[in-house]
Structure formats: structure tokens, C-alpha cells
Amino acid sequence: MRALLVVAVLGLAGCTQAATPGGPSIASLHSHKCGRCHIPPEPKTRTRAQLEDAAPRHDRRVHMSHDDWQAMIDCLAAPAN
């Protein structure tokens, strides 16, 4: 479990900016919001389409702004081929 957390943190190293001025970083949102109900997905292991499909289901519980969701998807999505 600890190794998984280290991988996730390293993968989110580029997600240190906040989606909204003065807001928490995307890496912080990922660790605090995603980990409440399940193991947070590792960065770059889901397609953009999978993440966009999951966002509305999660929005009922997570309550993040549209900008935060978009930034989270940008950080987590695997590069397009």
C-alpha cells in the first residue's frame, strides 16, 4: 500500500498548481478527495474518456468545481496515442 502511495505521489508531482486561484493543489485534492471512498487511481493509468465518464458519478460525493475536475482529469489522464 505504501509503495502504491509513493507511485501516486510521484505521478502527481507535476500537478502542484491549483485549478482555481488560492485553491488547493490538484495533488492535494487527489489525495484527500479520492481517498475517502477508494484507493486513488494512479496517474496516467486511465484514459481521458474513462475519467470524464467517472466525473459526474463522483461529483455527487466529492463536490469539486468544474475547473478542479478538469485539472484533475488533465493530471490523471494517460497521454493520447
ABEGO torsion letter per residue (X at the ends): XAAAAAAAAAAAAAAABBABBGBBBAAAAAAAAAAAABBBBBBGABBAAAAAAAAAAAAAAAGBBAAAAAAAAAAABBBBX
